[in-house]
Amino acid sequence: MATEHDPRPALSSTARRTLMGIGALLLMWFLFAWLILDRHVLDAAGESVGTAFALGVVVSLIGALRGSR
């Protein structure tokens, strides 16, 4: 009996830990902005989502530059 392979590549344990750490830092940034800096919940969420988007752009640029060589 043949099984179908998942077309998505598996993440290494290092990549998984890095993503979990970044997610935890983004959550802490949200809580810091909301509770300590006393920003509105939507503003704090926007800051953390914007930071995640900016990190994604930087990682994408680095990957594109490394792949073009």
PDB file of N, CA, C and O in Angstrom:
ATOM      1  N   MET A   1       0.840  -1.165   0.000  1.00  0.00           N
ATOM      2  CA  MET A   1       0.000   0.000   0.000  1.00  0.00           C
ATOM      3  C   MET A   1       0.893   1.239   0.000  1.00  0.00           C
ATOM      4  O   MET A   1       1.676   1.442   0.928  1.00  0.00           O
ATOM      5  N   ALA A   2       0.779   2.054  -1.022  1.00  0.00           N
ATOM      6  CA  ALA A   2       1.609   3.254  -1.166  1.00  0.00           C
ATOM      7  C   ALA A   2       0.952   4.423  -0.445  1.00  0.00           C
ATOM      8  O   ALA A   2      -0.268   4.586  -0.468  1.00  0.00           O
ATOM      9  N   THR A   3       1.777   5.222   0.186  1.00  0.00           N
ATOM     10  CA  THR A   3       1.274   6.423   0.843  1.00  0.00           C
ATOM     11  C   THR A   3       1.723   7.636   0.046  1.00  0.00           C
ATOM     12  O   THR A   3       2.791   7.636  -0.566  1.00  0.00           O
ATOM     13  N   GLU A   4       0.897   8.658   0.065  1.00  0.00           N
ATOM     14  CA  GLU A   4       1.260   9.869  -0.653  1.00  0.00           C
ATOM     15  C   GLU A   4       2.172  10.714   0.225  1.00  0.00           C
ATOM     16  O   GLU A   4       2.014  10.788   1.443  1.00  0.00           O
ATOM     17  N   HIS A   5       3.121  11.341  -0.432  1.00  0.00           N
ATOM     18  CA  HIS A   5       4.069  12.188   0.291  1.00  0.00           C
ATOM     19  C   HIS A   5       3.519  13.598   0.388  1.00  0.00           C
ATOM     20  O   HIS A   5       2.844  14.089  -0.517  1.00  0.00           O
ATOM     21  N   ASP A   6       3.821  14.229   1.498  1.00  0.00           N
ATOM     22  CA  ASP A   6       3.411  15.614   1.701  1.00  0.00           C
ATOM     23  C   ASP A   6       4.340  16.503   0.877  1.00  0.00           C
ATOM     24  O   ASP A   6       5.556  16.424   1.049  1.00  0.00           O
ATOM     25  N   PRO A   7       3.808  17.348  -0.015  1.00  0.00           N
ATOM     26  CA  PRO A   7       4.681  18.170  -0.868  1.00  0.00           C
ATOM     27  C   PRO A   7       5.395  19.289  -0.109  1.00  0.00           C
ATOM     28  O   PRO A   7       6.356  19.868  -0.615  1.00  0.00           O
ATOM     29  N   ARG A   8       4.932  19.591   1.095  1.00  0.00           N
ATOM     30  CA  ARG A   8       5.575  20.644   1.880  1.00  0.00           C
ATOM     31  C   ARG A   8       6.838  20.105   2.544  1.00  0.00           C
ATOM     32  O   ARG A   8       6.811  19.029   3.141  1.00  0.00           O
ATOM     33  N   PRO A   9       7.949  20.845   2.445  1.00  0.00           N
ATOM     34  CA  PRO A   9       9.159  20.368   3.129  1.00  0.00           C
ATOM     35  C   PRO A   9       9.013  20.528   4.643  1.00  0.00           C
ATOM     36  O   PRO A   9       8.394  21.478   5.122  1.00  0.00           O
ATOM     37  N   ALA A  10       9.580  19.601   5.369  1.00  0.00           N
ATOM     38  CA  ALA A  10       9.511  19.644   6.835  1.00  0.00           C
ATOM     39  C   ALA A  10      10.505  20.674   7.363  1.00  0.00           C
ATOM     40  O   ALA A  10      11.584  20.854   6.798  1.00  0.00           O
ATOM     41  N   LEU A  11      10.138  21.339   8.435  1.00  0.00           N
ATOM     42  CA  LEU A  11      11.024  22.313   9.064  1.00  0.00           C
ATOM     43  C   LEU A  11      12.022  21.590   9.952  1.00  0.00           C
ATOM     44  O   LEU A  11      11.692  20.604  10.611  1.00  0.00           O
ATOM     45  N   SER A  12      13.235  22.090   9.957  1.00  0.00           N
ATOM     46  CA  SER A  12      14.223  21.527  10.861  1.00  0.00           C
ATOM     47  C   SER A  12      13.888  21.967  12.284  1.00  0.00           C
ATOM     48  O   SER A  12      13.098  22.886  12.500  1.00  0.00           O
ATOM     49  N   SER A  13      14.495  21.300  13.229  1.00  0.00           N
ATOM     50  CA  SER A  13      14.218  21.651  14.624  1.00  0.00           C
ATOM     51  C   SER A  13      14.748  23.042  14.955  1.00  0.00           C
ATOM     52  O   SER A  13      14.170  23.746  15.783  1.00  0.00           O
ATOM     53  N   THR A  14      15.844  23.441  14.313  1.00  0.00           N
ATOM     54  CA  THR A  14      16.381  24.788  14.540  1.00  0.00           C
ATOM     55  C   THR A  14      15.420  25.849  14.004  1.00  0.00           C
ATOM     56  O   THR A  14      15.173  26.854  14.670  1.00  0.00           O
ATOM     57  N   ALA A  15      14.884  25.632  12.820  1.00  0.00           N
ATOM     58  CA  ALA A  15      13.940  26.582  12.241  1.00  0.00           C
ATOM     59  C   ALA A  15      12.668  26.648  13.075  1.00  0.00           C
ATOM     60  O   ALA A  15      12.103  27.724  13.266  1.00  0.00           O
ATOM     61  N   ARG A  16      12.219  25.505  13.569  1.00  0.00           N
ATOM     62  CA  ARG A  16      11.016  25.470  14.397  1.00  0.00           C
ATOM     63  C   ARG A  16      11.224  26.237  15.696  1.00  0.00           C
ATOM     64  O   ARG A  16      10.346  26.985  16.126  1.00  0.00           O
ATOM     65  N   ARG A  17      12.391  26.054  16.326  1.00  0.00           N
ATOM     66  CA  ARG A  17      12.686  26.777  17.563  1.00  0.00           C
ATOM     67  C   ARG A  17      12.813  28.275  17.311  1.00  0.00           C
ATOM     68  O   ARG A  17      12.370  29.085  18.125  1.00  0.00           O
ATOM     69  N   THR A  18      13.418  28.643  16.186  1.00  0.00           N
ATOM     70  CA  THR A  18      13.561  30.055  15.846  1.00  0.00           C
ATOM     71  C   THR A  18      12.200  30.700  15.642  1.00  0.00           C
ATOM     72  O   THR A  18      11.959  31.803  16.133  1.00  0.00           O
ATOM     73  N   LEU A  19      11.311  30.029  14.924  1.00  0.00           N
ATOM     74  CA  LEU A  19       9.969  30.553  14.709  1.00  0.00           C
ATOM     75  C   LEU A  19       9.184  30.660  16.010  1.00  0.00           C
ATOM     76  O   LEU A  19       8.444  31.623  16.210  1.00  0.00           O
ATOM     77  N   MET A  20       9.337  29.692  16.884  1.00  0.00           N
ATOM     78  CA  MET A  20       8.660  29.753  18.183  1.00  0.00           C
ATOM     79  C   MET A  20       9.198  30.918  19.010  1.00  0.00           C
ATOM     80  O   MET A  20       8.425  31.607  19.675  1.00  0.00           O
ATOM     81  N   GLY A  21      10.501  31.148  18.979  1.00  0.00           N
ATOM     82  CA  GLY A  21      11.097  32.267  19.711  1.00  0.00           C
ATOM     83  C   GLY A  21      10.634  33.609  19.170  1.00  0.00           C
ATOM     84  O   GLY A  21      10.334  34.522  19.939  1.00  0.00           O
ATOM     85  N   ILE A  22      10.575  33.734  17.842  1.00  0.00           N
ATOM     86  CA  ILE A  22      10.106  34.980  17.240  1.00  0.00           C
ATOM     87  C   ILE A  22       8.641  35.203  17.588  1.00  0.00           C
ATOM     88  O   ILE A  22       8.243  36.329  17.888  1.00  0.00           O
ATOM     89  N   GLY A  23       7.838  34.153  17.552  1.00  0.00           N
ATOM     90  CA  GLY A  23       6.428  34.274  17.926  1.00  0.00           C
ATOM     91  C   GLY A  23       6.264  34.701  19.372  1.00  0.00           C
ATOM     92  O   GLY A  23       5.407  35.525  19.690  1.00  0.00           O
ATOM     93  N   ALA A  24       7.089  34.140  20.252  1.00  0.00           N
ATOM     94  CA  ALA A  24       7.025  34.526  21.668  1.00  0.00           C
ATOM     95  C   ALA A  24       7.434  35.989  21.858  1.00  0.00           C
ATOM     96  O   ALA A  24       6.823  36.708  22.648  1.00  0.00           O
ATOM     97  N   LEU A  25       8.463  36.425  21.138  1.00  0.00           N
ATOM     98  CA  LEU A  25       8.882  37.828  21.235  1.00  0.00           C
ATOM     99  C   LEU A  25       7.812  38.773  20.702  1.00  0.00           C
ATOM    100  O   LEU A  25       7.592  39.843  21.271  1.00  0.00           O
ATOM    101  N   LEU A  26       7.148  38.389  19.622  1.00  0.00           N
ATOM    102  CA  LEU A  26       6.074  39.231  19.092  1.00  0.00           C
ATOM    103  C   LEU A  26       4.898  39.302  20.073  1.00  0.00           C
ATOM    104  O   LEU A  26       4.283  40.356  20.236  1.00  0.00           O
ATOM    105  N   LEU A  27       4.592  38.185  20.718  1.00  0.00           N
ATOM    106  CA  LEU A  27       3.536  38.193  21.730  1.00  0.00           C
ATOM    107  C   LEU A  27       3.923  39.073  22.908  1.00  0.00           C
ATOM    108  O   LEU A  27       3.094  39.825  23.421  1.00  0.00           O
ATOM    109  N   MET A  28       5.177  38.984  23.338  1.00  0.00           N
ATOM    110  CA  MET A  28       5.626  39.835  24.443  1.00  0.00           C
ATOM    111  C   MET A  28       5.615  41.308  24.028  1.00  0.00           C
ATOM    112  O   MET A  28       5.292  42.174  24.842  1.00  0.00           O
ATOM    113  N   TRP A  29       5.965  41.604  22.765  1.00  0.00           N
ATOM    114  CA  TRP A  29       5.910  42.986  22.289  1.00  0.00           C
ATOM    115  C   TRP A  29       4.474  43.505  22.317  1.00  0.00           C
ATOM    116  O   TRP A  29       4.228  44.643  22.716  1.00  0.00           O
ATOM    117  N   PHE A  30       3.524  42.661  21.892  1.00  0.00           N
ATOM    118  CA  PHE A  30       2.111  43.045  21.954  1.00  0.00           C
ATOM    119  C   PHE A  30       1.689  43.337  23.386  1.00  0.00           C
ATOM    120  O   PHE A  30       1.070  44.368  23.648  1.00  0.00           O
ATOM    121  N   LEU A  31       2.014  42.446  24.314  1.00  0.00           N
ATOM    122  CA  LEU A  31       1.625  42.641  25.712  1.00  0.00           C
ATOM    123  C   LEU A  31       2.309  43.858  26.323  1.00  0.00           C
ATOM    124  O   LEU A  31       1.698  44.585  27.107  1.00  0.00           O
ATOM    125  N   PHE A  32       3.575  44.085  25.969  1.00  0.00           N
ATOM    126  CA  PHE A  32       4.291  45.255  26.474  1.00  0.00           C
ATOM    127  C   PHE A  32       3.641  46.543  25.978  1.00  0.00           C
ATOM    128  O   PHE A  32       3.422  47.473  26.754  1.00  0.00           O
ATOM    129  N   ALA A  33       3.332  46.594  24.679  1.00  0.00           N
ATOM    130  CA  ALA A  33       2.727  47.803  24.121  1.00  0.00           C
ATOM    131  C   ALA A  33       1.333  48.032  24.691  1.00  0.00           C
ATOM    132  O   ALA A  33       0.936  49.173  24.928  1.00  0.00           O
ATOM    133  N   TRP A  34       0.593  46.951  24.910  1.00  0.00           N
ATOM    134  CA  TRP A  34      -0.775  47.082  25.398  1.00  0.00           C
ATOM    135  C   TRP A  34      -0.825  47.413  26.886  1.00  0.00           C
ATOM    136  O   TRP A  34      -1.518  48.344  27.293  1.00  0.00           O
ATOM    137  N   LEU A  35      -0.096  46.657  27.693  1.00  0.00           N
ATOM    138  CA  LEU A  35      -0.225  46.792  29.143  1.00  0.00           C
ATOM    139  C   LEU A  35       0.722  47.819  29.754  1.00  0.00           C
ATOM    140  O   LEU A  35       0.320  48.567  30.646  1.00  0.00           O
ATOM    141  N   ILE A  36       1.951  47.868  29.300  1.00  0.00           N
ATOM    142  CA  ILE A  36       2.934  48.754  29.909  1.00  0.00           C
ATOM    143  C   ILE A  36       2.886  50.148  29.280  1.00  0.00           C
ATOM    144  O   ILE A  36       2.857  51.153  29.991  1.00  0.00           O
ATOM    145  N   LEU A  37       2.877  50.205  27.935  1.00  0.00           N
ATOM    146  CA  LEU A  37       2.841  51.502  27.259  1.00  0.00           C
ATOM    147  C   LEU A  37       1.433  52.072  27.169  1.00  0.00           C
ATOM    148  O   LEU A  37       1.246  53.208  26.734  1.00  0.00           O
ATOM    149  N   ASP A  38       0.443  51.287  27.579  1.00  0.00           N
ATOM    150  CA  ASP A  38      -0.959  51.691  27.645  1.00  0.00           C
ATOM    151  C   ASP A  38      -1.502  52.156  26.291  1.00  0.00           C
ATOM    152  O   ASP A  38      -2.188  53.173  26.186  1.00  0.00           O
ATOM    153  N   ARG A  39      -1.172  51.378  25.265  1.00  0.00           N
ATOM    154  CA  ARG A  39      -1.728  51.653  23.940  1.00  0.00           C
ATOM    155  C   ARG A  39      -3.032  50.885  23.796  1.00  0.00           C
ATOM    156  O   ARG A  39      -3.285  49.927  24.526  1.00  0.00           O
ATOM    157  N   HIS A  40      -3.851  51.311  22.855  1.00  0.00           N
ATOM    158  CA  HIS A  40      -5.103  50.612  22.573  1.00  0.00           C
ATOM    159  C   HIS A  40      -4.771  49.219  22.054  1.00  0.00           C
ATOM    160  O   HIS A  40      -3.721  49.010  21.448  1.00  0.00           O
ATOM    161  N   VAL A  41      -5.668  48.268  22.293  1.00  0.00           N
ATOM    162  CA  VAL A  41      -5.422  46.876  21.901  1.00  0.00           C
ATOM    163  C   VAL A  41      -5.149  46.761  20.405  1.00  0.00           C
ATOM    164  O   VAL A  41      -4.240  46.037  19.999  1.00  0.00           O
ATOM    165  N   LEU A  42      -5.918  47.460  19.589  1.00  0.00           N
ATOM    166  CA  LEU A  42      -5.715  47.375  18.139  1.00  0.00           C
ATOM    167  C   LEU A  42      -4.397  48.009  17.717  1.00  0.00           C
ATOM    168  O   LEU A  42      -3.756  47.527  16.783  1.00  0.00           O
ATOM    169  N   ASP A  43      -3.985  49.072  18.380  1.00  0.00           N
ATOM    170  CA  ASP A  43      -2.690  49.678  18.072  1.00  0.00           C
ATOM    171  C   ASP A  43      -1.546  48.731  18.435  1.00  0.00           C
ATOM    172  O   ASP A  43      -0.589  48.580  17.676  1.00  0.00           O
ATOM    173  N   ALA A  44      -1.655  48.099  19.596  1.00  0.00           N
ATOM    174  CA  ALA A  44      -0.620  47.157  20.020  1.00  0.00           C
ATOM    175  C   ALA A  44      -0.563  45.954  19.084  1.00  0.00           C
ATOM    176  O   ALA A  44       0.519  45.478  18.742  1.00  0.00           O
ATOM    177  N   ALA A  45      -1.733  45.463  18.671  1.00  0.00           N
ATOM    178  CA  ALA A  45      -1.760  44.341  17.730  1.00  0.00           C
ATOM    179  C   ALA A  45      -1.181  44.760  16.385  1.00  0.00           C
ATOM    180  O   ALA A  45      -0.470  43.984  15.747  1.00  0.00           O
ATOM    181  N   GLY A  46      -1.478  45.970  15.953  1.00  0.00           N
ATOM    182  CA  GLY A  46      -0.933  46.470  14.698  1.00  0.00           C
ATOM    183  C   GLY A  46       0.575  46.595  14.741  1.00  0.00           C
ATOM    184  O   GLY A  46       1.255  46.323  13.751  1.00  0.00           O
ATOM    185  N   GLU A  47       1.099  47.005  15.883  1.00  0.00           N
ATOM    186  CA  GLU A  47       2.550  47.095  16.017  1.00  0.00           C
ATOM    187  C   GLU A  47       3.197  45.719  15.906  1.00  0.00           C
ATOM    188  O   GLU A  47       4.203  45.565  15.213  1.00  0.00           O
ATOM    189  N   SER A  48       2.640  44.728  16.572  1.00  0.00           N
ATOM    190  CA  SER A  48       3.253  43.405  16.525  1.00  0.00           C
ATOM    191  C   SER A  48       3.079  42.757  15.152  1.00  0.00           C
ATOM    192  O   SER A  48       3.992  42.081  14.677  1.00  0.00           O
ATOM    193  N   VAL A  49       1.936  42.948  14.509  1.00  0.00           N
ATOM    194  CA  VAL A  49       1.733  42.397  13.167  1.00  0.00           C
ATOM    195  C   VAL A  49       2.635  43.114  12.168  1.00  0.00           C
ATOM    196  O   VAL A  49       3.195  42.477  11.276  1.00  0.00           O
ATOM    197  N   GLY A  50       2.782  44.422  12.306  1.00  0.00           N
ATOM    198  CA  GLY A  50       3.678  45.171  11.431  1.00  0.00           C
ATOM    199  C   GLY A  50       5.125  44.735  11.588  1.00  0.00           C
ATOM    200  O   GLY A  50       5.864  44.643  10.608  1.00  0.00           O
ATOM    201  N   THR A  51       5.523  44.469  12.817  1.00  0.00           N
ATOM    202  CA  THR A  51       6.875  43.982  13.065  1.00  0.00           C
ATOM    203  C   THR A  51       7.073  42.609  12.436  1.00  0.00           C
ATOM    204  O   THR A  51       8.125  42.340  11.857  1.00  0.00           O
ATOM    205  N   ALA A  52       6.067  41.735  12.547  1.00  0.00           N
ATOM    206  CA  ALA A  52       6.158  40.412  11.923  1.00  0.00           C
ATOM    207  C   ALA A  52       6.253  40.538  10.402  1.00  0.00           C
ATOM    208  O   ALA A  52       7.021  39.815   9.767  1.00  0.00           O
ATOM    209  N   PHE A  53       5.486  41.443   9.823  1.00  0.00           N
ATOM    210  CA  PHE A  53       5.539  41.657   8.382  1.00  0.00           C
ATOM    211  C   PHE A  53       6.912  42.168   7.961  1.00  0.00           C
ATOM    212  O   PHE A  53       7.466  41.704   6.965  1.00  0.00           O
ATOM    213  N   ALA A  54       7.464  43.117   8.707  1.00  0.00           N
ATOM    214  CA  ALA A  54       8.789  43.653   8.384  1.00  0.00           C
ATOM    215  C   ALA A  54       9.863  42.571   8.488  1.00  0.00           C
ATOM    216  O   ALA A  54      10.766  42.511   7.653  1.00  0.00           O
ATOM    217  N   LEU A  55       9.771  41.720   9.504  1.00  0.00           N
ATOM    218  CA  LEU A  55      10.717  40.607   9.623  1.00  0.00           C
ATOM    219  C   LEU A  55      10.581  39.648   8.451  1.00  0.00           C
ATOM    220  O   LEU A  55      11.581  39.135   7.948  1.00  0.00           O
ATOM    221  N   GLY A  56       9.353  39.402   8.014  1.00  0.00           N
ATOM    222  CA  GLY A  56       9.136  38.533   6.860  1.00  0.00           C
ATOM    223  C   GLY A  56       9.726  39.106   5.588  1.00  0.00           C
ATOM    224  O   GLY A  56      10.279  38.372   4.769  1.00  0.00           O
ATOM    225  N   VAL A  57       9.611  40.415   5.418  1.00  0.00           N
ATOM    226  CA  VAL A  57      10.208  41.063   4.241  1.00  0.00           C
ATOM    227  C   VAL A  57      11.727  40.945   4.284  1.00  0.00           C
ATOM    228  O   VAL A  57      12.353  40.650   3.265  1.00  0.00           O
ATOM    229  N   VAL A  58      12.320  41.170   5.442  1.00  0.00           N
ATOM    230  CA  VAL A  58      13.774  41.079   5.566  1.00  0.00           C
ATOM    231  C   VAL A  58      14.241  39.651   5.282  1.00  0.00           C
ATOM    232  O   VAL A  58      15.217  39.456   4.559  1.00  0.00           O
ATOM    233  N   VAL A  59      13.565  38.666   5.835  1.00  0.00           N
ATOM    234  CA  VAL A  59      13.939  37.270   5.597  1.00  0.00           C
ATOM    235  C   VAL A  59      13.774  36.915   4.118  1.00  0.00           C
ATOM    236  O   VAL A  59      14.601  36.197   3.555  1.00  0.00           O
ATOM    237  N   SER A  60      12.717  37.414   3.493  1.00  0.00           N
ATOM    238  CA  SER A  60      12.499  37.164   2.081  1.00  0.00           C
ATOM    239  C   SER A  60      13.598  37.786   1.219  1.00  0.00           C
ATOM    240  O   SER A  60      14.065  37.165   0.264  1.00  0.00           O
ATOM    241  N   LEU A  61      14.008  38.998   1.550  1.00  0.00           N
ATOM    242  CA  LEU A  61      15.085  39.643   0.806  1.00  0.00           C
ATOM    243  C   LEU A  61      16.404  38.898   0.965  1.00  0.00           C
ATOM    244  O   LEU A  61      17.144  38.718  -0.002  1.00  0.00           O
ATOM    245  N   ILE A  62      16.691  38.471   2.175  1.00  0.00           N
ATOM    246  CA  ILE A  62      17.918  37.715   2.402  1.00  0.00           C
ATOM    247  C   ILE A  62      17.883  36.397   1.623  1.00  0.00           C
ATOM    248  O   ILE A  62      18.883  36.002   1.023  1.00  0.00           O
ATOM    249  N   GLY A  63      16.742  35.723   1.633  1.00  0.00           N
ATOM    250  CA  GLY A  63      16.620  34.478   0.875  1.00  0.00           C
ATOM    251  C   GLY A  63      16.756  34.698  -0.616  1.00  0.00           C
ATOM    252  O   GLY A  63      17.366  33.884  -1.309  1.00  0.00           O
ATOM    253  N   ALA A  64      16.199  35.782  -1.119  1.00  0.00           N
ATOM    254  CA  ALA A  64      16.307  36.076  -2.543  1.00  0.00           C
ATOM    255  C   ALA A  64      17.752  36.398  -2.934  1.00  0.00           C
ATOM    256  O   ALA A  64      18.228  35.964  -3.983  1.00  0.00           O
ATOM    257  N   LEU A  65      18.438  37.156  -2.092  1.00  0.00           N
ATOM    258  CA  LEU A  65      19.827  37.481  -2.385  1.00  0.00           C
ATOM    259  C   LEU A  65      20.723  36.257  -2.314  1.00  0.00           C
ATOM    260  O   LEU A  65      21.634  36.106  -3.128  1.00  0.00           O
ATOM    261  N   ARG A  66      20.473  35.388  -1.354  1.00  0.00           N
ATOM    262  CA  ARG A  66      21.286  34.163  -1.243  1.00  0.00           C
ATOM    263  C   ARG A  66      20.984  33.196  -2.379  1.00  0.00           C
ATOM    264  O   ARG A  66      21.873  32.472  -2.829  1.00  0.00           O
ATOM    265  N   GLY A  67      19.742  33.176  -2.846  1.00  0.00           N
ATOM    266  CA  GLY A  67      19.370  32.258  -3.921  1.00  0.00           C
ATOM    267  C   GLY A  67      19.845  32.710  -5.284  1.00  0.00           C
ATOM    268  O   GLY A  67      19.960  31.893  -6.197  1.00  0.00           O
ATOM    269  N   SER A  68      20.125  34.000  -5.443  1.00  0.00           N
ATOM    270  CA  SER A  68      20.562  34.503  -6.741  1.00  0.00           C
ATOM    271  C   SER A  68      22.038  34.267  -7.000  1.00  0.00           C
ATOM    272  O   SER A  68      22.510  34.468  -8.120  1.00  0.00           O
ATOM    273  N   ARG A  69      22.761  33.851  -5.997  1.00  0.00           N
ATOM    274  CA  ARG A  69      24.206  33.628  -6.170  1.00  0.00           C
ATOM    275  C   ARG A  69      24.489  32.257  -6.687  1.00  0.00           C
ATOM    276  O   ARG A  69      25.650  31.901  -6.891  1.00  0.00           O
TER     277      ARG A  69
END
